[in-house]
């Protein structure tokens, strides 16, 4: 199947969203919204499979042969243009219409030379899609994981009054996200970028009756705006430098300058962009150097990196499937995607700018620090979803570390495996939360494994992958690839920075293993205890009447009635909830071995994309040892040690953690306070802005409002004076008319005489 | 054909018209009964009409007479309408006092 078919993927999801919106208004058939949404995502998955199968065998993207290893050919993706989109500032000119075979100008029947109208100058942006290995990898993750989560959500959201609204937002999110990863230019990418931001806002604020959810939605939106501002400036600069925003012009132009692509292989557009880049390089190079830093700010905002990570933990106010899909598996990886997509410009700037610190080093430092920082916060968090939220921030940090260390394969690989196991972890956490009617505090939980055996084992699979349990799990392979590449870069190139970052990564891996199993042991082992929350839920029961949702007393009694028969928390049903989780669990365990170790599918996909970089593998020999092997052994031991320590602390000797916490009370308090980052931002940014806002409000009231009101005061006073004239007494009007006529008569008399 | 009036006779006619008009005006301003007020306006009409006809005779010109015919026609139609309105207003308030409707002031 040709790539044209893949162009339908976003639009099927958009159609699903529209259908779900129609169902919002039709309460009788509202329960069809779930299947509609699942179906539209599933069709997208099917199309992705069909096109990716044929894409590999197409000769459209074949490399020119006969190239040596030092200058590997970069692969140029394929573009499918749907419609001409934005044409501004240029003009239509007549150009000779050339015959593609002879190269001569064609003539019509009368022998006149033929011309065609061509748009020249100004900005031209076509609405089109760009396909390479990276696009397909992202599409498979989005539609595949998205469909599984949507199936789960059919069970999780059952009976919710906003059922159709939820699935409409979900399908809309898939539409925006697929547009983001398929876009063939930066403007369309930005459109998808903002689209996922909007859907994220809608889904975080899904429970709009809860003030915390509304505040979290606003926070996510505003923090993302800061990042988007950087991204937008980056786009402007790209246009300034390249004169175009299409990937199939920008990327080959950069690759040509990097020596990855011969000039003959460039298309006319790419050649023009290449000349523009050359010109910009000699005239105003600082414009070019600014681009990666601007794009980076956008990526940090969307992917919740320091300093813009504060929105992601709060985003857990949304329904759990949303946390799994939008805020763990797909949307937050958009930043990783952006940097991977624009990798050539990061490499280019690093090689030619002569800056004290290259953009990739900044990415690596931010990624490494975020990974460590978020992992330490996750250590003490007592919120079931909070632990996973911070772990998401931490794992995204790993991906950025991978990108910064030029291990794009590692970053994308970790993106894929992380999508599997983090979706699994969030959904099993959702099951626990569902079973406990909304309780999230893990201190009140214990021994739930007896009540929910399936969930226990499913979450164990996810935890093992997150902790990076050696050999067996996907998380081990992907995390290891990143850390190994980082260490290799550090040792081989004698860059202390990367060696330090690799060590930070290993420490983070230990912390990750520890906090993951701390959570698992607390929730599922030990003596059984639980507290039911007050949230409404009823898997398998009929529609809720949300008439008494505002009434806590009625709510609680309804719950007792519901749980009286079941006796506390219960296992989720196989369909539609546990079955997709099994697939995710299998993926969490096997995807590492299958995708990387056995088939090298991920390696090939990334190599066939704009994220391809000269490999760090192989040339990292140091003192006779391959850094990847060193890293594998070290992180394997570290992971097992972390898991073992957590098991000892939280399953065998539950009294010990409390003693440690008291011993290091200051440290614990800081971690529990999340380093007081939120408070810090509140004091330094939010409060000053509030004060400025208050001052401006006063100025508005006292100056502008007052001026306008005093102007309005004049006609009002005039009106007040004239009002008695209209008394409602007919005689009065009569007198007025007589007086008027008399006055006119008098006037005429005077004028005549 | 029209025989013209002498200025003295004209002044008599004009005086009659002015008196009729002034009577109507005073009646309109002083009385509160809707029907009486309406009749007073009709009287003002007739005062004006007499003046117009007298001037028409004086100038030997039919325009003034034509105008009066129009005024009479329209006054007849307007009288039918206005009396109907007065009846309706009466039914609402059970009174013909114009002050009963002063709440309609702007």
Boltz contact constraints between the chains, C-beta under 6 A:
constraints:
  - contact:
      token1: [A, 726]
      token2: [B, 105]
      max_distance: 6.0
  - contact:
      token1: [A, 726]
      token2: [B, 106]
      max_distance: 6.0
  - contact:
      token1: [A, 727]
      token2: [B, 105]
      max_distance: 6.0
  - contact:
      token1: [A, 728]
      token2: [B, 102]
      max_distance: 6.0
  - contact:
      token1: [A, 728]
      token2: [B, 104]
      max_distance: 6.0
  - contact:
      token1: [A, 728]
      token2: [B, 105]
      max_distance: 6.0
  - contact:
      token1: [A, 729]
      token2: [B, 102]
      max_distance: 6.0
  - contact:
      token1: [A, 730]
      token2: [B, 98]
      max_distance: 6.0
  - contact:
      token1: [A, 731]
      token2: [B, 29]
      max_distance: 6.0
  - contact:
      token1: [A, 734]
      token2: [B, 28]
      max_distance: 6.0
  - contact:
      token1: [A, 734]
      token2: [B, 29]
      max_distance: 6.0
  - contact:
      token1: [A, 735]
      token2: [B, 29]
      max_distance: 6.0
